Amino acid sequence: MTPRLTVNLLRVLFLMLAAFIGSALGEALFKSIWVGAVAGTIFGLSVVLVDRLLKGVSLRIFSSATFGLLIGLIFARLLMASGMLRFLEEETQWLIGMTVYLTCAYLGMMLAVRSHRDEFSIIIPFVRFRQAGTPEPPVIIDSNICIDGRILALAQTGFVSRSLLVPRFILDELQLLADAADPQRRERGRRGLDTLAALRTLEEVEVTVHETEAIADEMIDTRLIHLAQLTGCPLLT
């Protein structure tokens, strides 16, 4: 099941649960199951809409915003504890206090979201967030690796890489072998194509075809070396 299908399934289940809870509340409050079900569905759709709007918000941004909110509320609390509003009326103190809290919370969140994670060490001395690891480059594989077939077991364990790169000319080479008149060459080519097809079905690895233009009279091995130098990816052969 793809991640997108899983997310959509969870949304449908959440809507169904919201409608069910709404119908139960509607029967208790309004003596009408349908009114509660409609209200619960509208509430569920509103939550799903908020989820869609927050699609680009990562966990790092959320944690930074939460930290900034905490700092802003602490700062607002210190301001209010200073007693600078003690001579004002109670209602005026409440309105100004809410304004101070909202302003400090907003500024704290925005400053935290825009700040680099290393800048938090200014606020919390001797504490630094670990830098996120750089993404692992894909591994280029050749026809011999595909024909050998043991790459399947290595890919499932994650020992090689989570991303494999197959040049277009390697696919063409395997197809030529699969269409060859010699039975042994044909068997090797079909085994290589079957290995690639099996790799594409694995959830542990992503297989990408690199579209490269063939250079006349250039050996396959030379093309692989040039592609590895061009992309900076390791070559498995």
Disulfide bonds with the S-S distance in Angstrom:
none
